[in-house]
Amino acid sequence: MIDRIGLAAFLRQRREALQPEDVGLPRGSRRRATGLRREEVAGLCHMSTDYYARLERARGPQPSNQMLASIAQGLHLSLAERDHLFRLAGHNPPARGAMTEHISPGMLRILDRLEDTPAEIVTELGETLRQTPLGVALTGDTTRFTGPARSIGYRWFTDPGARELYATEEHPFLSRMYASGLREIATLRGPDSRAAHLAELLLAASEEFRTLWKQHEIGLRPHTTKRFVHPEVGPLELTCQRLIDPDQSHSLLVYTAIPGTESHDRLQLLAVLGPTALR
């Protein structure tokens, strides 16, 4: 059963505890509110201000699991706080573990401060959970995919368009790396895991994947230097740094260019073009 008063109080407390800079928003010179405004939180949670305000006033409907997950992420809740939120709303919390898509507050805070840098948060299966605006400009909105196609490894073997952004000479290694990585995760998570199911789908769909899968290659890791071929700004050589959250098996990928290089100049041009540079 939903605890409307408890839910309202918890939401209000968490909203007032957050500062604009905690979530990548400008503070402004005329701010009087303690913490974030309701409309700011509503925007972060991808819902209407009226809907969120009613929850804080203990008058709203019972939120769905999907809505609660969005609120938990928008308010930068920890896993314990997320679980508490679900219970207040009368729902069982989602299972924890490697497959959780709830991003830790610390990793979100880092991402929010990288607005002028291409960056993304991905799961161990290569599913994009969040991107910076310049990350969208670099690779397109990769959060839009659904089903197995959410995984870059699945798209690599089933959608020829997935390879167009990467230098042709990199394709053989990337194919081996995706097959190797999926085998490691499927073995780690077990035969009933999403990774194992993804491997079954690819074995049925791709001859290239079947050939690589039979080789049982293990241990390949991404190159530090990524070579992109962007349709608007041309070739880009970017250094990829990876920050790993071991508790939730998420990685924050940050792409930078060496100052003074053509890639650095092209990355600055991409920042001017913005997220609509690659549709």
RAWO-V148350 format. One record per backbone hydrogen bond with DSSP energy under -0.5 kcal/mol. NH is the residue of the N-H (numbers start at 0). CO is the residue of the C=O. E is the energy in kcal/mol with one decimal. If there is no record, write none. Layout:
NH/CO/E
NH/CO/E
This chain:
2/87/-3.5
3/1/-0.9
6/2/-2.9
7/3/-2.5
8/4/-2.4
9/5/-2.3
10/6/-2.5
11/7/-2.2
12/8/-2.4
13/9/-2.5
14/10/-2.4
15/11/-2.4
16/12/-1.2
17/13/-0.9
17/14/-0.7
21/18/-1.5
22/18/-0.7
22/19/-1.4
23/20/-0.6
24/19/-2.9
34/32/-0.7
35/14/-2.0
40/36/-2.1
41/37/-2.8
42/38/-1.8
43/39/-2.1
44/40/-2.1
45/42/-0.9
46/41/-2.2
51/47/-2.1
52/48/-2.8
53/49/-2.0
54/50/-1.5
55/51/-1.9
56/52/-1.3
57/54/-1.5
58/53/-3.0
59/53/-1.2
62/60/-0.6
67/63/-2.5
68/64/-2.3
69/65/-1.8
70/66/-2.3
71/67/-2.8
72/68/-1.9
73/69/-2.6
74/70/-2.5
75/72/-1.2
76/71/-2.7
81/77/-2.8
82/78/-2.4
83/79/-2.0
84/80/-2.4
85/81/-2.2
86/82/-2.0
87/83/-2.5
88/84/-1.7
89/86/-1.5
90/85/-2.9
99/96/-1.6
102/100/-0.7
107/103/-2.1
108/104/-2.5
109/105/-1.8
110/106/-2.3
111/107/-2.7
112/108/-0.8
112/109/-1.0
113/110/-2.1
116/113/-2.1
117/254/-0.6
119/252/-1.9
120/129/-2.6
121/250/-2.6
122/126/-1.8
125/122/-1.8
127/125/-0.6
127/149/-0.6
128/120/-3.3
129/120/-1.2
131/118/-2.2
133/114/-0.6
135/131/-1.9
136/132/-1.8
137/133/-1.6
138/134/-2.3
139/135/-2.4
141/139/-1.3
143/140/-0.9
148/145/-0.9
149/146/-1.9
150/147/-2.0
151/125/-1.5
152/124/-0.6
154/150/-2.3
155/151/-2.2
156/152/-1.1
157/153/-1.1
158/154/-2.6
161/158/-2.2
162/159/-1.5
163/160/-0.9
165/162/-1.7
166/226/-2.2
169/166/-1.9
170/166/-0.5
170/167/-1.4
173/169/-2.4
174/170/-2.4
175/171/-2.0
176/172/-2.8
177/173/-2.6
178/174/-2.0
179/175/-2.7
180/176/-3.0
181/177/-2.1
182/178/-1.9
183/179/-2.1
184/180/-2.2
185/181/-2.7
186/182/-2.2
187/183/-2.3
188/184/-3.0
189/185/-1.7
192/189/-1.6
196/192/-1.9
197/193/-2.5
198/194/-2.1
199/195/-2.0
200/196/-2.1
201/197/-2.2
202/198/-2.5
203/199/-1.4
204/200/-1.1
205/201/-2.5
209/205/-2.0
210/206/-2.2
211/207/-2.2
212/208/-2.9
213/209/-1.6
214/210/-0.5
214/211/-1.0
215/212/-1.3
216/211/-0.6
225/223/-0.5
225/237/-3.5
227/225/-0.7
227/235/-2.7
228/164/-2.6
229/233/-1.9
233/229/-1.9
235/227/-2.5
237/225/-2.7
237/235/-0.6
238/255/-3.4
239/223/-3.2
240/238/-0.6
240/253/-2.6
242/251/-2.5
243/241/-0.5
244/249/-3.1
245/243/-0.8
247/244/-0.8
248/244/-1.2
249/244/-1.2
250/121/-2.5
251/242/-3.2
252/119/-3.1
252/250/-0.6
253/240/-2.6
253/251/-0.5
254/117/-2.9
255/238/-2.3
255/253/-0.5
260/257/-1.7
264/260/-1.8
265/261/-2.6
266/262/-2.2
267/263/-1.9
268/264/-1.9
269/265/-2.2
270/266/-1.7
271/267/-1.3
272/268/-2.1
273/269/-2.2
276/273/-2.4
277/274/-0.7
